[in-house]
Amino acid sequence: MIPYLSDRKKLSALYKKLEVYEAKVTFRLSHFRGVAHESASGELASSELKVLQDYVATLKAEIKALEAKLGPKV
């Protein structure tokens, strides 16, 4: 059985995930030198970076939706 998380706890968990994945994106970007022509490792690094960036965007959208659901902070 999956434990139920309250919206506040879920929001807190999403913020923690966002912090971790934004750090991963920053690290990858600092070591990314672009895609060399016909380089499998460069293409793989580029694909991994795009996946991480998309995941961060998804987390941000989910956080925004959850914050809207919870209402303004007091």
C-alpha positions as CSV (number, residue, x, y, z in Angstrom):
1,M,0.0,0.0,0.0
2,I,1.3,3.4,-0.9
3,P,1.3,5.8,2.0
4,Y,-0.8,9.0,1.5
5,L,1.1,12.2,1.6
6,S,-0.6,15.4,2.6
7,D,-0.3,18.2,0.1
8,R,2.2,20.1,2.3
9,K,4.4,17.1,2.7
10,K,4.2,16.4,-1.0
11,L,5.2,20.0,-1.7
12,S,8.1,19.7,0.6
13,A,9.3,16.5,-1.1
14,L,9.0,18.1,-4.5
15,Y,11.1,21.1,-3.4
16,K,13.8,18.7,-2.2
17,K,13.7,16.8,-5.5
18,L,13.9,20.0,-7.4
19,E,16.9,21.1,-5.4
20,V,18.7,17.8,-6.2
21,Y,17.9,17.7,-9.9
22,E,18.7,21.4,-10.4
23,A,22.1,20.7,-8.9
24,K,22.5,17.7,-11.3
25,V,21.6,20.0,-14.3
26,T,24.0,22.6,-13.2
27,F,26.8,20.1,-12.8
28,R,26.1,18.5,-16.3
29,L,26.0,21.9,-17.9
30,S,29.3,22.9,-16.4
31,H,30.9,19.8,-17.9
32,F,29.0,19.8,-21.2
33,R,31.0,20.9,-24.2
34,G,28.5,20.4,-26.9
35,V,27.9,17.5,-29.3
36,A,30.9,16.6,-31.4
37,H,30.1,15.4,-34.9
38,E,29.4,11.7,-34.9
39,S,30.3,11.3,-31.2
40,A,28.1,8.7,-29.5
41,S,29.2,9.9,-26.0
42,G,28.4,13.5,-26.9
43,E,25.0,12.6,-28.1
44,L,24.3,10.5,-25.0
45,A,25.4,13.4,-22.8
46,S,23.2,15.8,-24.7
47,S,20.2,13.4,-24.4
48,E,20.8,12.9,-20.7
49,L,21.0,16.7,-20.1
50,K,17.7,17.2,-22.0
51,V,16.0,14.6,-19.9
52,L,17.2,16.2,-16.7
53,Q,16.1,19.6,-17.9
54,D,12.6,18.3,-18.8
55,Y,12.3,16.6,-15.4
56,V,13.2,19.9,-13.7
57,A,10.5,21.7,-15.8
58,T,8.0,19.0,-14.9
59,L,8.8,19.3,-11.2
60,K,8.4,23.1,-11.4
61,A,5.0,22.8,-13.1
62,E,3.9,20.3,-10.5
63,I,5.0,22.6,-7.6
64,K,3.2,25.5,-9.2
65,A,0.0,23.5,-9.6
66,L,0.2,22.3,-6.0
67,E,0.9,25.8,-4.6
68,A,-2.1,27.1,-6.5
69,K,-4.2,24.3,-5.0
70,L,-3.1,25.1,-1.5
71,G,-3.7,28.8,-1.9
72,P,-1.6,31.8,-0.9
73,K,0.9,31.5,2.0
74,V,-0.1,33.1,5.3
